[in-house]
Amino acid sequence: MDEIRIADHSGLSYTTTCYFFPKKTEELQLFLVNNPLKKIRIGGGLTGVSGGAVPSEDECFISPTFLNNLAWIDQDSGILEADSGVTMHEIDVFLKQTNWFFPSMPGMPKATVGGMVANNGGGPYSLKYGKISSAILSIQVVLANGQKCEFGGTATKISEGIDFKAIFIGSEGTLGIITKVIFRCQAKIKHTYFYRFVFEDFSELLSSVPVLLTYDALLLEAAEQDALHFSSNKNEHVIWLATSLELPKDASNYFSFSRENETIMEERFAIGKNLQTYKPFIDLDVSFGLNTAKSAIIALKELLTQHNFENIFFGHAGDGNWHIHVFFNDDRAKWDTCLTKFDLIVRQHQGFISGEHGIGRIHTNRFRKGSSPTDQALYKSIKQTLDPNHQLPSFY
Ligand SMILES: Cc1cc2nc3c(=O)[nH]c(=O)nc-3n(C[C@H](O)[C@H](O)[C@H](O)COP(=O)(O)OP(=O)(O)OC[C@H]3O[C@@H](n4cnc5c(N)ncnc54)[C@H](O)[C@@H]3O)c2cc1C
């Protein structure tokens, strides 16, 4: 078998001769039945930033990217069925000429349905519609022993005990291989108004987030001045706001802003894309309630500045979810000390170490330190049931 190199956007990579790209679910099942006890790492579009899809030495890479059927179950009610290899871009194209809209939209068009569900992905419109979990009606999974299971259905309201499909949302390839998902789309929004708000002071920007959310916000994204060096290079702190209603006339008494069209969002998305090639970085994807977000972000900024780490803050501020990129110049020892303090601040503000990018291989130790004994026990018992031979990676 030829060697292939597997790399995502975390900085991890691995070259292997052990890989399998099934073209049908039955082929995947057969492979697993014929290879009992094999250690497995699942990958999709490899756009992840936490290393969860990159195999290590003893693991065989399985990627269902060739499972790529996408079809309506019922176009009238916006219900569609997508194999796990279908990409975000393919869903966008599929819906273009319809009245339906898929609100998840992670930054990378190559992201697959399997990867988005396994990471509980989100995007700018998660503010209005929730993360991808809110759109999922049913999930089909193949377990490590080859058994195919289905959870949920096309009904939108079910109360038959525990919602087992939720176990696989955010499971990051540790419980089974997601092979098919049924989604419910949202009706397309008729009118969207885009605005760009500017602030001289980052703290003033942070205080404005809850106020701007009251303007019937569909999305609210933000970036501090340093982050804009990767896009428009303007010397200001910015909030991009989209609303379904025009802003009230008196908004200009309180804020400095301009009316824009949708292309303004490119200024925001260019940041994440352009920084990829700047310097090695660590991506910290923190998430807070809006009650603690401002004080947490200020404390984290102060910590990184005190330790002289080059850093930028931007992200889905309306959701309290910030992407903090630290360019740590390969100074591991200094960075590890700072990271411990960073995580302490996150927990002191009742925050989480990931809002959408997941744990993967990069953040495992941080995640373990912060999780409760009950969480760990519950996860281990689920893992024991679904993957008793521990063929898939594990959070613990
Ligand atoms: C510039 C940039 C911007 C980004 N912006 C966003 C954003 O706005 N929102 C967001 O949510 N993410 C964002 N991401 C992260 C990334 O695009 C998402 O995490 C995406 O959902 C990963 O999908 P993937 O198919 O590439 O998965 P991969 O990277 O291939 O895998 C990610 C994880 O999912 C698991 N997995 C993959 N397929 C399956 C499957 N079929 N069954 C079970 N487990 C599976 C893997 O084991 C791994 O743990 C961004 C990344 C970049 C580089």
The ligand as a Gaussian input file, in Angstrom:
#p B3LYP/6-31G(d) Opt

LIG

0 1
 C       -9.909000      28.578000       9.200000
 C      -10.811000      27.643000       9.973000
 C      -12.046000      28.111000      10.414000
 C      -12.896000      27.272000      11.129000
 N      -14.099000      27.772000      11.546000
 C      -14.945000      26.965000      12.224000
 C      -16.224000      27.446000      12.669000
 O      -16.597000      28.591000      12.436000
 N      -17.004000      26.594000      13.345000
 C      -16.635000      25.296000      13.613000
 O      -17.418000      24.558000      14.217000
 N      -15.445000      24.827000      13.225000
 C      -14.596000      25.610000      12.554000
 N      -13.377000      25.126000      12.141000
 C      -12.965000      23.756000      12.533000
 C      -13.404000      22.635000      11.577000
 O      -13.703000      23.122000      10.284000
 C      -14.595000      21.895000      12.179000
 O      -14.235000      21.298000      13.399000
 C      -15.207000      20.814000      11.267000
 O      -16.447000      20.426000      11.781000
 C      -14.332000      19.580000      11.117000
 O      -14.878000      18.763000      10.090000
 P      -13.948000      17.756000       9.253000
 O      -14.805000      16.964000       8.364000
 O      -12.840000      18.495000       8.624000
 O      -13.411000      16.824000      10.424000
 P      -11.944000      16.264000      10.703000
 O      -10.990000      17.373000      10.936000
 O      -11.569000      15.286000       9.653000
 O      -12.221000      15.505000      12.082000
 C      -12.583000      16.229000      13.238000
 C      -13.043000      15.254000      14.334000
 O      -14.239000      14.605000      13.935000
 C      -14.077000      13.177000      13.951000
 N      -14.807000      12.644000      12.786000
 C      -14.677000      13.045000      11.486000
 N      -15.542000      12.344000      10.704000
 C      -16.192000      11.486000      11.536000
 C      -17.206000      10.500000      11.331000
 N      -17.713000      10.220000      10.117000
 N      -17.638000       9.795000      12.405000
 C      -17.153000      10.035000      13.643000
 N      -16.197000      10.954000      13.892000
 C      -15.735000      11.678000      12.854000
 C      -12.572000      12.953000      13.870000
 O      -12.219000      11.700000      14.467000
 C      -12.041000      14.139000      14.634000
 O      -12.072000      13.879000      16.024000
 C      -12.501000      25.935000      11.416000
 C      -11.263000      25.465000      10.968000
 C      -10.411000      26.301000      10.255000
 C       -9.077000      25.754000       9.800000

